[in-house]
Amino acid sequence: MTLTAADAVRPGGRVSEPGLAASVLLAVAALLITVISLCSTAIYGVKQPLVALAFGLFIGVGAFLRLRLPGDREVWPVATAGALAYSVLPWFGGISAEHAAYQAVSVTALAMIAGMLPHMVASRLPALDLVARQVLAVAFAAFVFRPSWQFGEARGYPAWELSLIMLGVCVLALLLDASMASLVRSARTRAPFIRTLGDELTAGLGLNSAVAATAVMISMTSSAMSFWALPVFGLQMVLVQVAFKRYAMIRATYRQTIRALSRVTEVGGYTETGHARRVCDISLAVGREMGMAENDLLNLEYAALMHDIGQLSLDDPIPGGATVVADPYQQRQIADKGADVIVETGVLDEVARIVRHIPDPYRRPQEVADKSIPLASRIIRAVNAFDDLVGGSLEGSRRFEALERLRLGMVYDFDPKVVETLSRIVERNTSFAM
């Protein structure tokens, strides 16, 4: 399997074999539960069909309005809220909700497929694991809550206590979804599972809180408001989704601006074409595998893209832009000038600090390793040297010679853990071309 550097580190690129295996495993489990649920629904019939249709339409519209968040995460907050609300629905229009767990899964699965159809026609398919995770999370909520409700075990609870139970079930279902997403992302990027789980929980905290609260509000108010509960609280969830979409667009624009800015040195002839992007992509792969948090990875990305911006201050450009052959004074000048430029933005102080520390060796003679140097700086220092020695070459021998030079520099110049992680990534993939 041939991968580029971008493929190796971007969730939007090709999925690695372990990542694909994890997605397929979830898809098989979701398909099995869906088939069993559909067969059970067909055998026992649909309970309260108008209620099922209303929630199905709500979920279908939510599936059509899926949202892409930073970190290449796809979510269906409106559909998820509707599906969870139907799974834990106690009453509707003053009548007890009698549908079984398998009916909740069937309605959810069919509605999501219907909502995806326009995207499928336009070849905008969602990630395989996204659909599977939604079905499995809803199945968990339904099979936990509905049996106790159907057999009357939960009907004697006061409203406030029942609300807490429903909220707890929804939260657990969303935690299960986050765990499954972390499993796939960890397998795909080879990042530690605990780290990816922490990132998933942090990234989804605000949105998932709104989803769980909306699901409970729809369920509890459906007894009095009947069908009106869906559009009233659904509109609230749509507004939350719009706010998150605007945030995602702003962050995407910000990233595109920095990527465009990083090409200034290439256009000016100070660095090779594609150098900043290659350093960025490989640095992210190293950072993920070393367990860096998502916010730290974002700073690493920005610093890697702009690590050579200080070369614009040089009177005489370095041949090929290879700072690995520059003297320590030039390396320091490039880093300090670049950091000074980044500080002027007023919002990237940590990125500036990372860039400023890139020329610092891992440790100096007769001294222990300098722990004050950010891990991101140590990663960029090693990856930048690797790319300066290899460039866009596809020759395997050249890459392994570069790695050997980095290993020889582990005594002082490069962090041994960074070099070993970089070596594993290079040896695992056959190409680092653009």
C-alpha positions in Angstrom: 0.0 0.0 0.0 1.6 3.2 -1.2 1.0 6.3 0.9 2.0 9.9 0.6 3.0 12.0 3.6 -0.4 13.7 3.5 -2.2 10.4 3.4 -0.2 9.1 6.4 -1.3 11.9 8.6 -4.6 13.2 7.4 -7.8 11.5 8.4 -9.2 12.8 5.1 -6.6 10.9 3.1 -6.4 7.2 2.5 -7.4 5.2 5.5 -4.7 2.9 6.8 -5.3 -0.8 6.9 -5.8 -0.9 10.8 -8.1 2.1 10.5 -10.1 0.4 7.7 -10.3 -2.8 9.7 -11.7 -0.9 12.7 -14.3 0.9 10.5 -15.4 -2.4 8.9 -15.7 -4.1 12.3 -18.1 -1.3 13.5 -20.0 -1.4 10.2 -20.5 -5.2 10.5 -21.7 -4.9 14.1 -24.1 -2.0 13.1 -25.4 -3.9 10.1 -26.1 -7.0 12.2 -28.0 -5.0 14.8 -29.9 -3.2 12.0 -30.9 -6.4 10.2 -32.1 -8.0 13.4 -34.1 -4.9 14.3 -35.7 -4.6 10.9 -36.7 -8.3 11.0 -38.2 -7.9 14.5 -40.1 -4.8 13.4 -41.5 -6.6 10.3 -42.6 -9.5 12.5 -44.2 -7.6 15.4 -45.3 -4.5 13.4 -44.8 -0.8 13.9 -46.1 0.6 17.2 -47.6 4.1 17.0 -46.6 4.6 13.3 -47.3 8.3 13.2 -44.9 8.9 16.0 -42.3 6.7 14.3 -42.8 8.7 11.1 -42.4 12.0 12.8 -39.2 11.1 14.5 -38.0 9.4 11.3 -38.5 12.6 9.3 -36.7 14.6 12.1 -33.7 12.1 12.0 -33.7 12.1 8.2 -33.5 15.9 8.0 -30.7 15.8 10.6 -28.8 13.3 8.6 -29.0 15.5 5.6 -27.7 18.4 7.6 -24.5 16.7 8.7 -21.7 18.9 10.0 -17.9 18.7 9.5 -15.9 20.0 12.5 -12.2 20.8 12.9 -10.1 17.7 13.1 -12.0 16.2 10.1 -14.8 15.1 12.3 -18.2 14.4 10.8 -21.2 14.7 13.1 -25.0 14.6 12.9 -26.1 16.6 16.0 -29.7 17.1 14.9 -30.2 13.5 13.8 -28.4 12.2 16.9 -30.6 14.3 19.2 -33.8 13.0 17.5 -32.6 9.4 17.5 -31.7 9.5 21.2 -35.0 11.3 22.0 -37.0 8.5 20.3 -34.9 5.8 22.1 -35.7 7.2 25.5 -39.2 8.5 24.8 -41.5 7.8 27.7 -44.8 9.4 26.6 -46.1 11.1 23.4 -49.3 13.2 23.4 -50.2 12.0 26.9 -50.0 8.3 25.8 -47.2 5.9 26.9 -44.7 5.3 24.1 -44.9 1.5 23.5 -42.3 1.0 20.8 -39.6 -1.5 21.5 -35.8 -1.0 21.3 -35.6 -2.7 17.9 -38.2 -0.3 16.4 -36.1 2.7 17.6 -33.0 1.2 15.9 -35.0 0.5 12.7 -36.4 4.0 12.5 -33.0 5.5 13.1 -31.3 3.4 10.5 -33.9 3.9 7.8 -34.2 7.6 8.4 -30.4 8.1 8.3 -30.2 6.2 5.0 -33.0 8.4 3.6 -31.2 11.5 4.8 -27.9 10.3 3.2 -29.5 9.7 -0.3 -29.0 13.2 -1.6 -25.3 13.1 -0.5 -24.9 9.6 -2.1 -26.3 10.9 -5.4 -23.7 13.8 -5.2 -21.0 11.3 -4.3 -20.6 12.9 -0.9 -20.6 9.7 1.2 -20.1 10.0 5.0 -17.3 8.1 6.6 -18.1 4.4 7.0 -17.6 4.5 10.8 -19.9 7.5 11.2 -23.1 5.7 10.2 -22.1 2.6 12.2 -21.3 4.6 15.3 -24.7 6.4 15.2 -26.6 3.1 14.9 -24.6 1.4 17.7 -24.9 4.4 20.0 -28.7 4.6 19.5 -29.0 0.8 19.9 -27.2 1.1 23.2 -29.6 3.8 24.5 -32.7 2.0 23.2 -31.8 -1.4 24.6 -30.9 0.1 28.0 -34.0 2.3 28.4 -36.9 0.8 26.5 -37.1 -2.6 28.2 -37.4 -1.0 31.7 -40.0 1.4 30.3 -42.0 -1.3 28.6 -42.1 -3.5 31.6 -43.1 -0.7 33.9 -40.0 -0.6 35.9 -39.3 3.1 35.1 -42.9 4.4 35.1 -43.1 4.9 38.8 -40.2 7.4 39.0 -41.0 11.1 39.5 -40.4 13.3 36.4 -37.2 14.8 37.7 -35.7 11.3 38.5 -36.8 9.9 35.1 -35.2 12.9 33.4 -31.9 12.2 35.1 -32.1 8.6 34.0 -32.8 9.5 30.4 -30.0 12.1 30.5 -27.6 9.5 31.9 -28.5 7.0 29.2 -28.0 9.7 26.5 -24.6 10.7 27.9 -23.5 7.1 28.1 -24.5 6.6 24.5 -22.5 9.6 23.4 -19.5 8.4 25.4 -19.8 5.1 23.6 -19.8 7.0 20.3 -16.7 9.0 21.3 -15.0 5.7 22.3 -15.7 4.1 18.9 -14.6 7.3 17.1 -11.4 7.2 19.1 -10.8 3.5 18.3 -11.0 4.2 14.6 -8.9 7.4 14.8 -6.3 5.7 16.9 -6.0 2.8 14.5 -5.8 5.1 11.5 -3.2 7.5 12.9 -1.5 5.1 15.3 -1.9 7.7 18.1 -2.5 6.3 21.6 -6.1 5.4 22.3 -6.3 7.3 25.6 -5.0 10.5 23.8 -7.5 10.2 21.0 -10.3 9.6 23.4 -9.4 12.7 25.3 -9.3 14.7 22.1 -12.7 13.3 21.1 -14.3 14.2 24.4 -12.8 17.6 24.4 -13.8 18.4 20.8 -17.3 17.2 21.3 -18.0 18.5 24.8 -20.0 21.5 23.9 -21.9 19.9 21.0 -22.6 16.7 22.8 -23.9 18.5 25.8 -26.4 20.3 23.6 -27.4 17.0 21.9 -28.0 15.2 25.2 -30.0 18.1 26.7 -32.1 18.5 23.5 -32.8 14.8 23.4 -34.1 14.8 26.9 -36.2 18.0 26.4 -37.8 16.5 23.3 -38.6 13.3 25.1 -40.0 15.0 28.3 -42.1 17.7 26.5 -43.6 15.3 23.9 -46.2 14.3 26.4 -47.7 17.8 26.5 -46.5 19.3 23.2 -47.0 16.2 21.0 -45.6 16.7 17.5 -44.8 20.3 18.2 -41.9 19.3 20.5 -39.9 18.2 17.4 -39.8 21.4 15.4 -39.5 23.6 18.5 -36.5 21.9 20.0 -35.2 20.8 16.6 -34.9 24.5 15.6 -32.8 25.1 18.7 -30.4 22.3 17.7 -30.2 23.6 14.2 -29.1 27.0 15.5 -26.4 25.3 17.6 -25.2 23.4 14.6 -25.1 26.7 12.5 -22.9 28.3 15.2 -20.5 25.3 15.2 -20.4 25.4 11.4 -19.4 29.0 11.4 -16.7 28.2 13.9 -15.4 25.4 11.7 -15.4 27.6 8.6 -13.4 30.3 10.4 -10.9 27.8 11.6 -10.6 26.3 8.1 -10.1 29.7 6.6 -7.4 30.5 9.2 -5.6 27.3 8.4 -5.7 28.0 4.6 -4.3 31.5 5.2 -1.4 30.1 7.2 -0.7 27.4 4.5 -0.8 30.1 1.8 1.6 32.3 3.9 4.0 29.4 4.3 4.5 29.3 0.5 6.0 32.8 0.5 9.5 31.4 1.0 9.0 29.0 -1.9 7.7 31.7 -4.2 10.7 33.9 -3.2 13.1 31.0 -4.0 14.3 30.7 -0.4 13.1 27.1 0.0 12.3 24.1 -2.2 8.7 23.8 -3.5 6.6 21.7 -1.1 9.2 21.8 1.7 7.0 23.5 4.3 4.0 21.2 3.6 6.2 18.0 3.7 7.7 19.1 7.0 4.2 19.9 8.3 2.6 16.5 7.2 5.5 14.4 8.5 5.7 16.4 11.8 2.0 15.8 12.4 2.5 12.0 11.8 5.3 12.0 14.3 3.4 14.1 16.8 0.3 11.9 16.6 2.2 8.7 17.1 4.0 10.3 20.1 0.6 11.0 21.7 0.4 14.8 21.4 -2.9 16.4 22.2 -5.0 17.9 19.4 -4.4 21.5 20.5 -0.7 20.8 20.6 -0.9 19.2 17.2 -2.5 22.4 15.8 0.3 24.5 17.2 2.8 22.0 15.7 1.1 22.3 12.3 1.3 26.1 12.3 4.9 26.1 13.5 5.9 23.5 10.9 4.3 25.5 8.1 6.0 28.7 9.2 9.3 27.4 10.5 11.3 28.9 7.6 9.5 32.3 7.4 12.6 33.9 9.0 14.7 33.0 5.9 13.1 36.1 4.3 15.5 38.2 6.5 18.6 36.7 5.0 20.7 38.8 2.6 22.0 35.7 0.9 19.6 32.8 0.6 20.8 29.4 1.8 21.4 27.1 -1.3 18.2 25.0 -1.6 16.9 26.5 1.6 18.4 23.6 3.5 19.0 25.0 7.0 20.5 21.7 8.1 23.7 22.9 6.3 23.6 26.4 7.8 25.8 27.5 10.6 24.3 27.8 14.1 24.3 31.6 13.9 22.2 31.5 10.7 19.8 28.9 12.2 19.3 31.1 15.2 18.8 34.2 13.1 16.1 32.4 11.0 14.3 31.1 14.0 14.3 34.4 15.9 13.2 36.5 12.9 10.5 34.0 12.1 9.3 34.0 15.7 9.2 37.8 15.8 7.0 37.8 12.7 4.6 35.3 14.2 4.4 37.2 17.5 3.1 40.2 15.6 -0.1 38.2 14.9 -1.0 38.6 18.5 -2.7 35.1 18.7 0.1 32.6 18.0 2.5 33.1 20.9 2.9 29.4 21.5 3.7 28.9 17.8 6.3 31.6 18.0 7.9 29.9 21.0 8.0 26.6 19.1 9.7 28.2 16.2 12.2 30.1 18.4 13.4 26.8 20.0 13.8 24.8 16.7 17.6 25.6 16.4 18.2 24.4 20.0 20.0 21.0 20.2 18.4 18.2 22.2 21.3 18.5 24.7 24.6 20.2 24.8 28.0 18.6 25.5 28.5 17.7 29.2 24.8 18.6 29.9 21.6 16.6 30.3 18.7 16.9 27.8 17.1 20.4 27.9 13.5 19.6 29.0 12.4 23.3 28.4 12.6 22.7 24.6 9.0 22.1 23.4 8.4 18.6 22.0 7.0 20.3 18.8 10.3 22.1 18.4 12.2 18.9 18.7 9.9 17.2 16.1 10.3 20.0 13.6 14.1 20.1 14.0 14.4 16.4 13.2 11.8 16.4 10.4 13.2 19.6 8.8 16.6 18.0 8.7 15.2 14.9 7.2 13.4 16.8 4.4 16.5 19.0 3.8 18.5 15.8 3.1 15.8 14.0 1.1 13.6 16.7 -0.4 10.9 15.3 -2.8 13.1 12.3 -3.7 11.4 8.9 -3.9 14.6 7.0 -3.7 14.5 4.7 -0.7 18.3 4.7 -0.3 18.3 8.4 0.1 15.6 8.4 2.8 17.4 5.7 4.8 20.7 7.5 4.5 19.0 10.6 5.9 17.7 8.6 8.8 21.1 7.2 9.5 22.5 10.8 9.6 19.8 11.7 12.1 20.6 8.7 14.2 24.2 9.8 14.3 23.0 13.1 15.6 21.0 11.7 18.5 23.9 12.2 20.9 23.3 15.9 20.9 21.3 17.4 18.1 18.1 15.3 17.9 15.7 13.8 20.4 16.2 10.0 20.2 12.5 9.3 20.7 11.6 11.7 17.8 14.1 10.1 15.5 12.9 6.6 16.3 9.3 7.6 15.7 10.2 9.2 12.4 12.1 6.1 11.4 9.1 3.9 12.0 6.9 6.2 9.9 9.4 6.3 7.1 10.0 2.5 7.1 6.2 1.9 7.3 5.4 4.0 4.2 6.9 3.7 0.8 6.7 7.3 -0.3 6.8 10.8 1.1 6.1 12.6 -2.2 3.6 15.5 -2.4 
